[in-house]
Each structure stands twice: as C-alpha cells, then as structure tokens.
Amino acid sequence: MSAYRQFTVSFSTPEGEEQSARIELSSSCAALADNTLLDKVLADALLRWEEVSGVEVVAVELKERGLQLNGSEEQACHA
C-alpha cells in the first residue's frame, strides 16, 4: 500500500511577505499509508516549521490525494 498527498501551503514570512510552497508526501510504509496518520505527520511538521522559522501558516490546501494497494508488497517502516 502506498499513499500520496500534494498540498499547497500559504504562509507569511517574519518580514510580512505572503508566500506559498508545494509539499508532496508519499509513503509505501503501511503504517504511514493510513490517511489520517500521513496527514498528522504533515501537520506536526508544519507546526515545527512555524516554531523554528518564524513563519505563520495561513492555509493548507489539499491538491491531490492518492492511495494505492500494491498487492502483498507491504514494506517495513524504519525509525
């Protein structure tokens, strides 16, 4: 199983400029392929990014979402 997400993140820089970035996440790890868990990974990463960089996330727009079953090819997750 693999999961894919593509987001557009709008944010304000510490200088007050409005910017956007495209973020793509994909995983073939069965644990992260769960829809809610992969989305939580992104949410946690964006919160951490705000903390360390001083940006303020204004909006997160989901552009594309996919989930694909790969037969019995379940890959192990490595911490």
N, C-alpha and C positions, 0 to 999 in steps of 0.2 A: 504494500500500500504506500502511496506517496501523496503528499499534499503540497499545494502551491497557492500562494497568495501574492497579489500585487496591489500595493497601496500607494496613494499619493498623500504625502504629509505636508500640510501647510503650517508654517511656523514663523514666529517673529524673532529676529536676532536681538542680542542685547543692545544694538545700536538703533533698534526700532524698524529695521527693514523687514518687509514681508517677503518670504522665500517659500519655495516648495521643493520637495525631494521625492523621488520614486524609490520605494523599497520593495524588493522582491524576496520572499521567503519560500524555501522549498525544503522538504524533508522526506526521506524514504524510511526514516525511523518510525516504526509502528506506533510508539508512544507519542511522538510529536505529530503524527498524521491525523490524530483526533482533532476535529475542527476547533474546539474550544481551547485546547492546550497550545496549539501553534499561535492562535490569536493572543493568548495570555503572554507568551514569550515576547511577541512584538510590543504589547502594552507595557510590560516590565522594562524592555529595552528603551522605549520612548521616555518613560519616567526617569530612568537613569540618565539618559541623554540630556533631558532638561536640567537635572541636578548638576551635572558636571560641566555643561557648556553654557548655561545661562539662557538658552533659547526657551521660548514658550510655544508649545504645540497648540495651534489654533484649531485644526481639523485633521481628521484622518478619513480618507475616502477609499473604500474598497473598490478597486478597479476590476480585479479578476480573481476568481476563486476556483480551485480545482481539486478533485480527489480522484485518485486512480488506483484500482486494485491491480496488483502485479502478480496474481496467481499465488504461488507458495514462496515467493521471493522475499519474505519478511527479513529485513536487515536488523541486526542488533544495534542498539544505541550505545555509544561510548561516552562516558562522562569526562 
